[in-house]
Amino acid sequence: MGLMRRAPLSIELDFVAARRGPRWYGWALLVAGIAGAALAFGDYRTEQAELAERQKTLERLRESVAHAAPTQRAAGGRSVSPDEAKAALEVAAHLNAAWGRLFAGMAAAQTESATWISFDGDASRNSVRIAGDARNLSAVFDLLERLNGAEGIRDARLSSYEWTNAGAVPVVRFHATATWGSGQ
């Protein structure tokens, strides 16, 4: 029996790591994440309910205003004289001027040798003032001719011009006027 005591112990040669189970802090993080998601979902449902209630209230207010508005106008409104109505219609016509046609006509008339610096449209007078630069006077006259041919713009005239330098390049700075719109 003495021989058995001296026998070496068996060697464990396991190179594959043993899989460990989840630790307590992993489970705690999972529980905290689920609790946070539940709280966020609860807040979401509460906010959705409040939003639905506000939309119902807004719809009720709109309906009440729509039903009350004609009676308030009839009770508190005053009749408009023909002169006031005419003036209001003139202002509305000037505000609804054909700005798109003016811009399209201006863009169609522009060339590479002459360009706009600024223009100022006056819908009440159906006029537009134009300032621009050109390489030479013939480019200015070509631009004015093209402007006269543009849709909705007519009677383009040169008001003034002067020779100036844009950097090292000499240019003609010009000012012109034109009539636009229906010409009322």
Summary of the structure (lengths in Angstrom):
residues: 184
radius of gyration: 41.2
end to end distance: 131.1
largest distance: 133.3
contacts: 408
relative contact order: 0.09
helix: 52%
strand: 23%
